[in-house]
């Protein structure tokens, strides 16, 4: 399941929350080609890495396809 994730009082959170079997959760930030992370998005990503959470930034449909493949293997 992939949910559009919105946290009104916490700017910078990832766009999508992907929930997989066995308690696996990924935070996924989707950017258009040529896009960049904002300062708050970089802070969020760093916090998730520090907490040893799964986080990914994707830039194209191919990246999304590769991520899904990686998540489900």
PQR file with spaces between the fields and no chain letter, atoms N, CA, C, O and H, PARSE charges and radii, in Angstrom:
ATOM       1  N    UNK     1       0.841   -1.172    0.000 -0.4000 1.5000
ATOM       2  CA   UNK     1       0.000    0.000    0.000 -0.0000 2.0000
ATOM       3  C    UNK     1       0.889    1.238    0.000  0.5500 1.7000
ATOM       4  O    UNK     1       1.870    1.318    0.738 -0.5500 1.4000
ATOM       5  N    UNK     2       0.526    2.195   -0.838 -0.4000 1.5000
ATOM       6  CA   UNK     2       1.266    3.460   -0.887 -0.0000 2.0000
ATOM       7  C    UNK     2       0.283    4.588   -0.597  0.5500 1.7000
ATOM       8  O    UNK     2      -0.691    4.777   -1.326 -0.5500 1.4000
ATOM       9  H    UNK     2      -0.271    2.130   -1.438  0.4000 1.0000
ATOM      10  N    UNK     3       0.538    5.315    0.442 -0.4000 1.5000
ATOM      11  CA   UNK     3      -0.344    6.389    0.861 -0.0000 2.0000
ATOM      12  C    UNK     3       0.296    7.738    0.588  0.5500 1.7000
ATOM      13  O    UNK     3       1.496    7.917    0.800 -0.5500 1.4000
ATOM      14  H    UNK     3       1.329    5.162    1.034  0.4000 1.0000
ATOM      15  N    UNK     4      -0.500    8.684    0.121 -0.4000 1.5000
ATOM      16  CA   UNK     4      -0.056   10.076    0.038 -0.0000 2.0000
ATOM      17  C    UNK     4       0.010   10.545    1.483  0.5500 1.7000
ATOM      18  O    UNK     4      -0.982   10.483    2.210 -0.5500 1.4000
ATOM      19  H    UNK     4      -1.474    8.539   -0.050  0.4000 1.0000
ATOM      20  N    UNK     5       1.159   11.005    1.888 -0.4000 1.5000
ATOM      21  CA   UNK     5       1.378   11.349    3.285 -0.0000 2.0000
ATOM      22  C    UNK     5       1.413   12.863    3.443  0.5500 1.7000
ATOM      23  O    UNK     5       2.208   13.543    2.794 -0.5500 1.4000
ATOM      24  H    UNK     5       1.965   11.055    1.298  0.4000 1.0000
ATOM      25  N    UNK     6       0.555   13.386    4.304 -0.4000 1.5000
ATOM      26  CA   UNK     6       0.507   14.816    4.583 -0.0000 2.0000
ATOM      27  C    UNK     6       0.522   14.996    6.094  0.5500 1.7000
ATOM      28  O    UNK     6      -0.271   14.389    6.814 -0.5500 1.4000
ATOM      29  H    UNK     6      -0.091   12.834    4.832  0.4000 1.0000
ATOM      30  N    UNK     7       1.415   15.819    6.552 -0.4000 1.5000
ATOM      31  CA   UNK     7       1.502   16.117    7.975 -0.0000 2.0000
ATOM      32  C    UNK     7       1.531   17.630    8.124  0.5500 1.7000
ATOM      33  O    UNK     7       2.606   18.230    8.140 -0.5500 1.4000
ATOM      34  H    UNK     7       2.059   16.312    5.968  0.4000 1.0000
ATOM      35  N    UNK     8       0.353   18.259    8.234 -0.4000 1.5000
ATOM      36  CA   UNK     8       0.262   19.719    8.183 -0.0000 2.0000
ATOM      37  C    UNK     8       1.182   20.474    9.145  0.5500 1.7000
ATOM      38  O    UNK     8       1.661   21.558    8.810 -0.5500 1.4000
ATOM      39  H    UNK     8      -0.520   17.772    8.221  0.4000 1.0000
ATOM      40  N    UNK     9       1.431   19.928   10.315 -0.4000 1.5000
ATOM      41  CA   UNK     9       2.270   20.660   11.265 -0.0000 2.0000
ATOM      42  C    UNK     9       3.744   20.265   11.174  0.5500 1.7000
ATOM      43  O    UNK     9       4.563   20.738   11.963 -0.5500 1.4000
ATOM      44  H    UNK     9       1.042   19.048   10.586  0.4000 1.0000
ATOM      45  N    UNK    10       4.086   19.397   10.211 -0.4000 1.5000
ATOM      46  CA   UNK    10       5.471   18.950   10.050 -0.0000 2.0000
ATOM      47  C    UNK    10       5.896   19.066    8.591  0.5500 1.7000
ATOM      48  O    UNK    10       5.885   18.080    7.854 -0.5500 1.4000
ATOM      49  H    UNK    10       3.421   19.013    9.571  0.4000 1.0000
ATOM      50  N    UNK    11       6.267   20.262    8.182 -0.4000 1.5000
ATOM      51  CA   UNK    11       6.686   20.466    6.793 -0.0000 2.0000
ATOM      52  C    UNK    11       7.975   19.704    6.523  0.5500 1.7000
ATOM      53  O    UNK    11       8.817   19.556    7.408 -0.5500 1.4000
ATOM      54  H    UNK    11       6.276   21.063    8.780  0.4000 1.0000
ATOM      55  N    UNK    12       8.119   19.224    5.294 -0.4000 1.5000
ATOM      56  CA   UNK    12       9.337   18.538    4.894 -0.0000 2.0000
ATOM      57  C    UNK    12       9.239   17.028    4.901  0.5500 1.7000
ATOM      58  O    UNK    12      10.161   16.346    4.452 -0.5500 1.4000
ATOM      59  H    UNK    12       7.435   19.344    4.575  0.4000 1.0000
ATOM      60  N    UNK    13       8.115   16.483    5.414 -0.4000 1.5000
ATOM      61  CA   UNK    13       7.985   15.023    5.437 -0.0000 2.0000
ATOM      62  C    UNK    13       7.876   14.480    4.019  0.5500 1.7000
ATOM      63  O    UNK    13       7.519   15.205    3.090 -0.5500 1.4000
ATOM      64  H    UNK    13       7.367   17.037    5.779  0.4000 1.0000
ATOM      65  N    UNK    14       8.191   13.188    3.862 -0.4000 1.5000
ATOM      66  CA   UNK    14       8.152   12.553    2.548 -0.0000 2.0000
ATOM      67  C    UNK    14       6.741   12.543    1.976  0.5500 1.7000
ATOM      68  O    UNK    14       5.759   12.591    2.717 -0.5500 1.4000
ATOM      69  H    UNK    14       8.481   12.599    4.616  0.4000 1.0000
ATOM      70  N    UNK    15       6.649   12.479    0.635 -0.4000 1.5000
ATOM      71  CA   UNK    15       5.366   12.504   -0.071 -0.0000 2.0000
ATOM      72  C    UNK    15       4.530   11.251    0.136  0.5500 1.7000
ATOM      73  O    UNK    15       3.307   11.318    0.258 -0.5500 1.4000
ATOM      74  H    UNK    15       7.447   12.440    0.034  0.4000 1.0000
ATOM      75  N    UNK    16       5.203   10.109    0.175 -0.4000 1.5000
ATOM      76  CA   UNK    16       4.492    8.836    0.205 -0.0000 2.0000
ATOM      77  C    UNK    16       4.963    7.995    1.374  0.5500 1.7000
ATOM      78  O    UNK    16       6.130    8.037    1.764 -0.5500 1.4000
ATOM      79  H    UNK    16       6.196   10.055    0.076  0.4000 1.0000
ATOM      80  N    UNK    17       4.037    7.236    1.921 -0.4000 1.5000
ATOM      81  CA   UNK    17       4.315    6.259    2.957 -0.0000 2.0000
ATOM      82  C    UNK    17       3.951    4.908    2.361  0.5500 1.7000
ATOM      83  O    UNK    17       2.777    4.628    2.118 -0.5500 1.4000
ATOM      84  H    UNK    17       3.089    7.202    1.604  0.4000 1.0000
ATOM      85  N    UNK    18       4.954    4.072    2.126 -0.4000 1.5000
ATOM      86  CA   UNK    18       4.736    2.765    1.510 -0.0000 2.0000
ATOM      87  C    UNK    18       4.796    1.706    2.599  0.5500 1.7000
ATOM      88  O    UNK    18       5.801    1.568    3.296 -0.5500 1.4000
ATOM      89  H    UNK    18       5.907    4.299    2.324  0.4000 1.0000
ATOM      90  N    UNK    19       3.700    0.957    2.735 -0.4000 1.5000
ATOM      91  CA   UNK    19       3.593   -0.053    3.783 -0.0000 2.0000
ATOM      92  C    UNK    19       3.561   -1.429    3.129  0.5500 1.7000
ATOM      93  O    UNK    19       2.690   -1.731    2.312 -0.5500 1.4000
ATOM      94  H    UNK    19       2.883    1.070    2.169  0.4000 1.0000
ATOM      95  N    UNK    20       4.531   -2.252    3.510 -0.4000 1.5000
ATOM      96  CA   UNK    20       4.682   -3.589    2.953 -0.0000 2.0000
ATOM      97  C    UNK    20       4.459   -4.637    4.038  0.5500 1.7000
ATOM      98  O    UNK    20       4.431   -4.306    5.223 -0.5500 1.4000
ATOM      99  H    UNK    20       5.238   -2.006    4.173  0.4000 1.0000
ATOM     100  N    UNK    21       4.301   -5.885    3.645 -0.4000 1.5000
ATOM     101  CA   UNK    21       4.126   -6.948    4.642 -0.0000 2.0000
ATOM     102  C    UNK    21       5.302   -7.025    5.617  0.5500 1.7000
ATOM     103  O    UNK    21       6.393   -6.529    5.336 -0.5500 1.4000
ATOM     104  H    UNK    21       4.323   -6.153    2.682  0.4000 1.0000
ATOM     105  N    UNK    22       5.064   -7.642    6.740 -0.4000 1.5000
ATOM     106  CA   UNK    22       6.059   -7.898    7.785 -0.0000 2.0000
ATOM     107  C    UNK    22       6.599   -6.622    8.415  0.5500 1.7000
ATOM     108  O    UNK    22       7.752   -6.576    8.844 -0.5500 1.4000
ATOM     109  H    UNK    22       4.177   -8.044    6.968  0.4000 1.0000
ATOM     110  N    UNK    23       5.773   -5.596    8.469 -0.4000 1.5000
ATOM     111  CA   UNK    23       6.138   -4.371    9.165 -0.0000 2.0000
ATOM     112  C    UNK    23       7.154   -3.488    8.462  0.5500 1.7000
ATOM     113  O    UNK    23       7.773   -2.632    9.093 -0.5500 1.4000
ATOM     114  H    UNK    23       4.837   -5.634    8.119  0.4000 1.0000
ATOM     115  N    UNK    24       7.330   -3.686    7.170 -0.4000 1.5000
ATOM     116  CA   UNK    24       8.294   -2.877    6.420 -0.0000 2.0000
ATOM     117  C    UNK    24       7.607   -1.600    5.939  0.5500 1.7000
ATOM     118  O    UNK    24       6.566   -1.647    5.285 -0.5500 1.4000
ATOM     119  H    UNK    24       6.827   -4.382    6.657  0.4000 1.0000
ATOM     120  N    UNK    25       8.203   -0.470    6.273 -0.4000 1.5000
ATOM     121  CA   UNK    25       7.655    0.835    5.888 -0.0000 2.0000
ATOM     122  C    UNK    25       8.763    1.647    5.224  0.5500 1.7000
ATOM     123  O    UNK    25       9.902    1.664    5.691 -0.5500 1.4000
ATOM     124  H    UNK    25       9.049   -0.431    6.805  0.4000 1.0000
ATOM     125  N    UNK    26       8.415    2.317    4.133 -0.4000 1.5000
ATOM     126  CA   UNK    26       9.337    3.200    3.421 -0.0000 2.0000
ATOM     127  C    UNK    26       8.730    4.596    3.340  0.5500 1.7000
ATOM     128  O    UNK    26       7.537    4.751    3.075 -0.5500 1.4000
ATOM     129  H    UNK    26       7.490    2.303    3.754  0.4000 1.0000
ATOM     130  N    UNK    27       9.558    5.603    3.569 -0.4000 1.5000
ATOM     131  CA   UNK    27       9.196    6.985    3.293 -0.0000 2.0000
ATOM     132  C    UNK    27       9.773    7.301    1.921  0.5500 1.7000
ATOM     133  O    UNK    27      10.969    7.114    1.695 -0.5500 1.4000
ATOM     134  H    UNK    27      10.526    5.477    3.784  0.4000 1.0000
ATOM     135  N    UNK    28       8.938    7.777    1.002 -0.4000 1.5000
ATOM     136  CA   UNK    28       9.386    8.022   -0.369 -0.0000 2.0000
ATOM     137  C    UNK    28       9.067    9.466   -0.755  0.5500 1.7000
ATOM     138  O    UNK    28       7.921    9.909   -0.674 -0.5500 1.4000
ATOM     139  H    UNK    28       7.967    7.928    1.185  0.4000 1.0000
ATOM     140  N    UNK    29      10.082   10.172   -1.165 -0.4000 1.5000
ATOM     141  CA   UNK    29       9.936   11.535   -1.665 -0.0000 2.0000
ATOM     142  C    UNK    29       9.997   11.480   -3.185  0.5500 1.7000
ATOM     143  O    UNK    29      10.960   10.962   -3.748 -0.5500 1.4000
ATOM     144  H    UNK    29      11.013    9.813   -1.231  0.4000 1.0000
ATOM     145  N    UNK    30       8.990   12.003   -3.844 -0.4000 1.5000
ATOM     146  CA   UNK    30       8.930   11.984   -5.307 -0.0000 2.0000
ATOM     147  C    UNK    30       9.203   13.397   -5.820  0.5500 1.7000
ATOM     148  O    UNK    30       8.504   14.350   -5.476 -0.5500 1.4000
ATOM     149  H    UNK    30       8.207   12.424   -3.387  0.4000 1.0000
ATOM     150  N    UNK    31      10.228   13.501   -6.642 -0.4000 1.5000
ATOM     151  CA   UNK    31      10.594   14.787   -7.220 -0.0000 2.0000
ATOM     152  C    UNK    31      10.518   14.680   -8.737  0.5500 1.7000
ATOM     153  O    UNK    31      10.764   13.617   -9.307 -0.5500 1.4000
ATOM     154  H    UNK    31      10.796   12.727   -6.921  0.4000 1.0000
ATOM     155  N    UNK    32      10.180   15.783   -9.380 -0.4000 1.5000
ATOM     156  CA   UNK    32      10.235   15.778  -10.839 -0.0000 2.0000
ATOM     157  C    UNK    32      11.694   15.884  -11.253  0.5500 1.7000
ATOM     158  O    UNK    32      12.537   16.369  -10.497 -0.5500 1.4000
ATOM     159  H    UNK    32       9.980   16.647   -8.917  0.4000 1.0000
ATOM     160  N    UNK    33      11.977   15.423  -12.467 -0.4000 1.5000
ATOM     161  CA   UNK    33      13.339   15.485  -12.960 -0.0000 2.0000
ATOM     162  C    UNK    33      13.837   16.917  -12.882  0.5500 1.7000
ATOM     163  O    UNK    33      13.153   17.850  -13.302 -0.5500 1.4000
ATOM     164  H    UNK    33      11.293   15.030  -13.081  0.4000 1.0000
ATOM     165  N    UNK    34      15.015   17.077  -12.347 -0.4000 1.5000
ATOM     166  CA   UNK    34      15.587   18.404  -12.182 -0.0000 2.0000
ATOM     167  C    UNK    34      15.179   19.069  -10.884  0.5500 1.7000
ATOM     168  O    UNK    34      15.685   20.141  -10.552 -0.5500 1.4000
ATOM     169  H    UNK    34      15.571   16.319  -12.005  0.4000 1.0000
ATOM     170  N    UNK    35      14.255   18.439  -10.132 -0.4000 1.5000
ATOM     171  CA   UNK    35      13.828   18.998   -8.853 -0.0000 2.0000
ATOM     172  C    UNK    35      14.910   18.824   -7.800  0.5500 1.7000
ATOM     173  O    UNK    35      15.902   18.129   -8.020 -0.5500 1.4000
ATOM     174  H    UNK    35      13.844   17.568  -10.401  0.4000 1.0000
ATOM     175  N    UNK    36      14.710   19.455   -6.668 -0.4000 1.5000
ATOM     176  CA   UNK    36      15.679   19.317   -5.580 -0.0000 2.0000
ATOM     177  C    UNK    36      14.938   19.278   -4.250  0.5500 1.7000
ATOM     178  O    UNK    36      13.800   19.734   -4.140 -0.5500 1.4000
ATOM     179  H    UNK    36      13.904   20.019   -6.489  0.4000 1.0000
ATOM     180  N    UNK    37      15.595   18.733   -3.261 -0.4000 1.5000
ATOM     181  CA   UNK    37      15.012   18.695   -1.932 -0.0000 2.0000
ATOM     182  C    UNK    37      15.121   20.060   -1.267  0.5500 1.7000
ATOM     183  O    UNK    37      16.126   20.756   -1.413 -0.5500 1.4000
ATOM     184  H    UNK    37      16.519   18.362   -3.350  0.4000 1.0000
ATOM     185  N    UNK    38      14.082   20.434   -0.541 -0.4000 1.5000
ATOM     186  CA   UNK    38      14.145   21.656    0.244 -0.0000 2.0000
ATOM     187  C    UNK    38      15.001   21.400    1.490  0.5500 1.7000
ATOM     188  O    UNK    38      15.331   20.254    1.796 -0.5500 1.4000
ATOM     189  H    UNK    38      13.265   19.869   -0.423  0.4000 1.0000
ATOM     190  N    UNK    39      15.348   22.440    2.183 -0.4000 1.5000
ATOM     191  CA   UNK    39      16.113   22.308    3.420 -0.0000 2.0000
ATOM     192  C    UNK    39      15.370   21.417    4.413  0.5500 1.7000
ATOM     193  O    UNK    39      15.975   20.544    5.036 -0.5500 1.4000
ATOM     194  H    UNK    39      15.081   23.371    1.935  0.4000 1.0000
ATOM     195  N    UNK    40      14.061   21.631    4.563 -0.4000 1.5000
ATOM     196  CA   UNK    40      13.282   20.822    5.502 -0.0000 2.0000
ATOM     197  C    UNK    40      13.201   19.363    5.063  0.5500 1.7000
ATOM     198  O    UNK    40      13.193   18.468    5.908 -0.5500 1.4000
ATOM     199  H    UNK    40      13.569   22.340    4.057  0.4000 1.0000
ATOM     200  N    UNK    41      13.143   19.111    3.768 -0.4000 1.5000
ATOM     201  CA   UNK    41      13.128   17.734    3.276 -0.0000 2.0000
ATOM     202  C    UNK    41      14.464   17.051    3.547  0.5500 1.7000
ATOM     203  O    UNK    41      14.493   15.868    3.887 -0.5500 1.4000
ATOM     204  H    UNK    41      13.150   19.838    3.082  0.4000 1.0000
ATOM     205  N    UNK    42      15.554   17.771    3.404 -0.4000 1.5000
ATOM     206  CA   UNK    42      16.867   17.218    3.738 -0.0000 2.0000
ATOM     207  C    UNK    42      16.972   16.898    5.226  0.5500 1.7000
ATOM     208  O    UNK    42      17.536   15.872    5.607 -0.5500 1.4000
ATOM     209  H    UNK    42      15.530   18.732    3.128  0.4000 1.0000
ATOM     210  N    UNK    43      16.437   17.763    6.052 -0.4000 1.5000
ATOM     211  CA   UNK    43      16.444   17.525    7.499 -0.0000 2.0000
ATOM     212  C    UNK    43      15.619   16.286    7.825  0.5500 1.7000
ATOM     213  O    UNK    43      16.057   15.439    8.603 -0.5500 1.4000
ATOM     214  H    UNK    43      15.978   18.597    5.743  0.4000 1.0000
ATOM     215  N    UNK    44      14.420   16.172    7.232 -0.4000 1.5000
ATOM     216  CA   UNK    44      13.574   14.994    7.459 -0.0000 2.0000
ATOM     217  C    UNK    44      14.308   13.722    7.045  0.5500 1.7000
ATOM     218  O    UNK    44      14.330   12.748    7.797 -0.5500 1.4000
ATOM     219  H    UNK    44      14.064   16.860    6.600  0.4000 1.0000
ATOM     220  N    UNK    45      14.908   13.723    5.853 -0.4000 1.5000
ATOM     221  CA   UNK    45      15.627   12.542    5.358 -0.0000 2.0000
ATOM     222  C    UNK    45      16.758   12.166    6.321  0.5500 1.7000
ATOM     223  O    UNK    45      16.946   10.987    6.624 -0.5500 1.4000
ATOM     224  H    UNK    45      14.890   14.515    5.242  0.4000 1.0000
ATOM     225  N    UNK    46      17.496   13.143    6.792 -0.4000 1.5000
ATOM     226  CA   UNK    46      18.595   12.877    7.723 -0.0000 2.0000
ATOM     227  C    UNK    46      18.079   12.295    9.040  0.5500 1.7000
ATOM     228  O    UNK    46      18.700   11.403    9.618 -0.5500 1.4000
ATOM     229  H    UNK    46      17.343   14.100    6.546  0.4000 1.0000
ATOM     230  N    UNK    47      16.937   12.808    9.510 -0.4000 1.5000
ATOM     231  CA   UNK    47      16.343   12.276   10.742 -0.0000 2.0000
ATOM     232  C    UNK    47      15.918   10.820   10.564  0.5500 1.7000
ATOM     233  O    UNK    47      16.100   10.003   11.468 -0.5500 1.4000
ATOM     234  H    UNK    47      16.432   13.532    9.041  0.4000 1.0000
ATOM     235  N    UNK    48      15.352   10.493    9.401 -0.4000 1.5000
ATOM     236  CA   UNK    48      14.928    9.113    9.156 -0.0000 2.0000
ATOM     237  C    UNK    48      16.131    8.173    9.066  0.5500 1.7000
ATOM     238  O    UNK    48      16.082    7.047    9.561 -0.5500 1.4000
ATOM     239  H    UNK    48      15.204   11.156    8.667  0.4000 1.0000
ATOM     240  N    UNK    49      17.205    8.636    8.436 -0.4000 1.5000
ATOM     241  CA   UNK    49      18.433    7.831    8.361 -0.0000 2.0000
ATOM     242  C    UNK    49      18.977    7.596    9.769  0.5500 1.7000
ATOM     243  O    UNK    49      19.374    6.483   10.112 -0.5500 1.4000
ATOM     244  H    UNK    49      17.244    9.551    8.034  0.4000 1.0000
ATOM     245  N    UNK    50      18.989    8.641   10.570 -0.4000 1.5000
ATOM     246  CA   UNK    50      19.476    8.534   11.953 -0.0000 2.0000
ATOM     247  C    UNK    50      18.637    7.526   12.744  0.5500 1.7000
ATOM     248  O    UNK    50      19.165    6.809   13.594 -0.5500 1.4000
ATOM     249  H    UNK    50      18.666    9.545   10.292  0.4000 1.0000
ATOM     250  N    UNK    51      17.349    7.472   12.466 -0.4000 1.5000
ATOM     251  CA   UNK    51      16.445    6.518   13.143 -0.0000 2.0000
ATOM     252  C    UNK    51      16.449    5.148   12.463  0.5500 1.7000
ATOM     253  O    UNK    51      15.676    4.266   12.837 -0.5500 1.4000
ATOM     254  H    UNK    51      16.920    8.054   11.775  0.4000 1.0000
ATOM     255  N    UNK    52      17.310    4.972   11.474 -0.4000 1.5000
ATOM     256  CA   UNK    52      17.446    3.718   10.730 -0.0000 2.0000
ATOM     257  C    UNK    52      16.145    3.306   10.033  0.5500 1.7000
ATOM     258  O    UNK    52      15.790    2.128    9.983 -0.5500 1.4000
ATOM     259  H    UNK    52      17.938    5.688   11.170  0.4000 1.0000
ATOM     260  N    UNK    53      15.452    4.305    9.500 -0.4000 1.5000
ATOM     261  CA   UNK    53      14.229    4.067    8.745 -0.0000 2.0000
ATOM     262  C    UNK    53      14.550    3.986    7.256  0.5500 1.7000
ATOM     263  O    UNK    53      15.581    4.482    6.801 -0.5500 1.4000
ATOM     264  H    UNK    53      15.741    5.262    9.540  0.4000 1.0000
ATOM     265  N    UNK    54      13.660    3.361    6.514 -0.4000 1.5000
ATOM     266  CA   UNK    54      13.811    3.255    5.063 -0.0000 2.0000
ATOM     267  C    UNK    54      13.309    4.536    4.411  0.5500 1.7000
ATOM     268  O    UNK    54      12.152    4.920    4.585 -0.5500 1.4000
ATOM     269  H    UNK    54      12.822    2.958    6.884  0.4000 1.0000
ATOM     270  N    UNK    55      14.179    5.189    3.664 -0.4000 1.5000
ATOM     271  CA   UNK    55      13.769    6.399    2.955 -0.0000 2.0000
ATOM     272  C    UNK    55      14.408    6.393    1.572  0.5500 1.7000
ATOM     273  O    UNK    55      15.559    5.990    1.404 -0.5500 1.4000
ATOM     274  H    UNK    55      15.119    4.877    3.522  0.4000 1.0000
ATOM     275  N    UNK    56      13.648    6.843    0.598 -0.4000 1.5000
ATOM     276  CA   UNK    56      14.151    6.894   -0.763 -0.0000 2.0000
ATOM     277  C    UNK    56      13.640    8.148   -1.450  0.5500 1.7000
ATOM     278  O    UNK    56      12.537    8.622   -1.179 -0.5500 1.4000
ATOM     279  H    UNK    56      12.713    7.171    0.734  0.4000 1.0000
ATOM     280  N    UNK    57      14.460    8.669   -2.336 -0.4000 1.5000
ATOM     281  CA   UNK    57      14.077    9.811   -3.159 -0.0000 2.0000
ATOM     282  C    UNK    57      14.083    9.319   -4.594  0.5500 1.7000
ATOM     283  O    UNK    57      15.082    8.773   -5.061 -0.5500 1.4000
ATOM     284  H    UNK    57      15.356    8.284   -2.556  0.4000 1.0000
ATOM     285  N    UNK    58      12.983    9.508   -5.292 -0.4000 1.5000
ATOM     286  CA   UNK    58      12.878    9.038   -6.673 -0.0000 2.0000
ATOM     287  C    UNK    58      12.677   10.230   -7.596  0.5500 1.7000
ATOM     288  O    UNK    58      12.037   11.220   -7.240 -0.5500 1.4000
ATOM     289  H    UNK    58      12.171    9.952   -4.912  0.4000 1.0000
ATOM     290  N    UNK    59      13.246   10.104   -8.798 -0.4000 1.5000
ATOM     291  CA   UNK    59      13.273   11.215   -9.741 -0.0000 2.0000
ATOM     292  C    UNK    59      12.538   10.934  -11.026  0.5500 1.7000
ATOM     293  O    UNK    59      12.300   11.849  -11.814 -0.5500 1.4000
ATOM     294  H    UNK    59      13.766    9.300   -9.087  0.4000 1.0000
ATOM     295  N    UNK    60      12.167    9.667  -11.261 -0.4000 1.5000
ATOM     296  CA   UNK    60      11.514    9.338  -12.523 -0.0000 2.0000
ATOM     297  C    UNK    60      10.654    8.097  -12.336  0.5500 1.7000
ATOM     298  O    UNK    60      10.735    7.424  -11.309 -0.5500 1.4000
ATOM     299  H    UNK    60      12.360    8.923  -10.621  0.4000 1.0000
ATOM     300  N    UNK    61       9.827    7.799  -13.340 -0.4000 1.5000
ATOM     301  CA   UNK    61       9.009    6.595  -13.281 -0.0000 2.0000
ATOM     302  C    UNK    61       9.897    5.358  -13.195  0.5500 1.7000
ATOM     303  O    UNK    61       9.561    4.391  -12.511 -0.5500 1.4000
ATOM     304  H    UNK    61       9.762    8.345  -14.175  0.4000 1.0000
ATOM     305  N    UNK    62      11.022    5.392  -13.886 -0.4000 1.5000
ATOM     306  CA   UNK    62      11.953    4.262  -13.831 -0.0000 2.0000
ATOM     307  C    UNK    62      12.473    4.058  -12.411  0.5500 1.7000
ATOM     308  O    UNK    62      12.623    2.924  -11.957 -0.5500 1.4000
ATOM     309  H    UNK    62      11.295    6.178  -14.442  0.4000 1.0000
ATOM     310  N    UNK    63      12.748    5.162  -11.711 -0.4000 1.5000
ATOM     311  CA   UNK    63      13.191    5.063  -10.325 -0.0000 2.0000
ATOM     312  C    UNK    63      12.106    4.444   -9.453  0.5500 1.7000
ATOM     313  O    UNK    63      12.393    3.628   -8.578 -0.5500 1.4000
ATOM     314  H    UNK    63      12.627    6.083  -12.080  0.4000 1.0000
ATOM     315  N    UNK    64      10.856    4.837   -9.697 -0.4000 1.5000
ATOM     316  CA   UNK    64       9.738    4.261   -8.948 -0.0000 2.0000
ATOM     317  C    UNK    64       9.662    2.765   -9.209  0.5500 1.7000
ATOM     318  O    UNK    64       9.523    1.979   -8.272 -0.5500 1.4000
ATOM     319  H    UNK    64      10.623    5.500  -10.409  0.4000 1.0000
ATOM     320  N    UNK    65       9.751    2.364  -10.472 -0.4000 1.5000
ATOM     321  CA   UNK    65       9.694    0.940  -10.822 -0.0000 2.0000
ATOM     322  C    UNK    65      10.834    0.171  -10.151  0.5500 1.7000
ATOM     323  O    UNK    65      10.620   -0.917   -9.617 -0.5500 1.4000
ATOM     324  H    UNK    65       9.864    3.003  -11.233  0.4000 1.0000
ATOM     325  N    UNK    66      12.041    0.733  -10.177 -0.4000 1.5000
ATOM     326  CA   UNK    66      13.193    0.079   -9.551 -0.0000 2.0000
ATOM     327  C    UNK    66      12.998   -0.045   -8.047  0.5500 1.7000
ATOM     328  O    UNK    66      13.329   -1.074   -7.460 -0.5500 1.4000
ATOM     329  H    UNK    66      12.216    1.617  -10.611  0.4000 1.0000
ATOM     330  N    UNK    67      12.467    0.992   -7.427 -0.4000 1.5000
ATOM     331  CA   UNK    67      12.234    0.957   -5.982 -0.0000 2.0000
ATOM     332  C    UNK    67      11.222   -0.111   -5.607  0.5500 1.7000
ATOM     333  O    UNK    67      11.427   -0.859   -4.651 -0.5500 1.4000
ATOM     334  H    UNK    67      12.198    1.829   -7.904  0.4000 1.0000
ATOM     335  N    UNK    68      10.122   -0.186   -6.362 -0.4000 1.5000
ATOM     336  CA   UNK    68       9.105   -1.205   -6.083 -0.0000 2.0000
ATOM     337  C    UNK    68       9.708   -2.594   -6.223  0.5500 1.7000
ATOM     338  O    UNK    68       9.454   -3.476   -5.403 -0.5500 1.4000
ATOM     339  H    UNK    68       9.955    0.421   -7.139  0.4000 1.0000
ATOM     340  N    UNK    69      10.500   -2.781   -7.259 -0.4000 1.5000
ATOM     341  CA   UNK    69      11.149   -4.082   -7.461 -0.0000 2.0000
ATOM     342  C    UNK    69      12.048   -4.414   -6.275  0.5500 1.7000
ATOM     343  O    UNK    69      12.030   -5.535   -5.766 -0.5500 1.4000
ATOM     344  H    UNK    69      10.706   -2.064   -7.925  0.4000 1.0000
ATOM     345  N    UNK    70      12.833   -3.433   -5.842 -0.4000 1.5000
ATOM     346  CA   UNK    70      13.735   -3.623   -4.701 -0.0000 2.0000
ATOM     347  C    UNK    70      12.946   -3.939   -3.430  0.5500 1.7000
ATOM     348  O    UNK    70      13.334   -4.816   -2.657 -0.5500 1.4000
ATOM     349  H    UNK    70      12.847   -2.523   -6.256  0.4000 1.0000
ATOM     350  N    UNK    71      11.852   -3.233   -3.217 -0.4000 1.5000
ATOM     351  CA   UNK    71      11.051   -3.426   -2.008 -0.0000 2.0000
ATOM     352  C    UNK    71      10.395   -4.804   -1.938  0.5500 1.7000
ATOM     353  O    UNK    71      10.191   -5.344   -0.851 -0.5500 1.4000
ATOM     354  H    UNK    71      11.537   -2.521   -3.844  0.4000 1.0000
ATOM     355  N    UNK    72      10.072   -5.357   -3.078 -0.4000 1.5000
ATOM     356  CA   UNK    72       9.304   -6.598   -3.098 -0.0000 2.0000
ATOM     357  C    UNK    72      10.157   -7.843   -3.300  0.5500 1.7000
ATOM     358  O    UNK    72       9.621   -8.951   -3.327 -0.5500 1.4000
ATOM     359  H    UNK    72      10.238   -4.918   -3.960  0.4000 1.0000
ATOM     360  N    UNK    73      11.451   -7.693   -3.440 -0.4000 1.5000
ATOM     361  CA   UNK    73      12.335   -8.854   -3.611 -0.0000 2.0000
ATOM     362  C    UNK    73      12.656   -9.486   -2.291  0.5500 1.7000
ATOM     363  O    UNK    73      13.387  -10.476   -2.242 -0.5500 1.4000
ATOM     364  H    UNK    73      11.886   -6.793   -3.418  0.4000 1.0000
